[in-house]
Amino acid sequence: MVRVAPGGDDRRRKELHLTTRGEELERELHERQRELFAEALTEAVGAAGAEAAEGWRAVMTPLAGEDWALFTRSVAEREGST
């Protein structure tokens, strides 16, 4: 699921690239991870209140990086469906 290629600027360096199947697996795993985080946030709101959920979001923000928009959209959709 990973292919190795010489570096573009430095051929001594090896670059790893996901194969098509590896990219599919990565997307599937990310989606499942977002679902798990959304469920955890929903439980936190129900169990500890909105203030605790905001604290949890503050911790997760730097960890989520680029996926933050996807994550928060997922949470908003979940909260809107319940």
Secondary structure, 3 states (H helix, E strand, C coil): CEEEEECCCCCCCEEEEECHHHHHHHHHHHHHHHHHHHHHHHHHHHHHCHHHHHHHHHHHHHHHHHHHHHHHHHHHHHHHHC
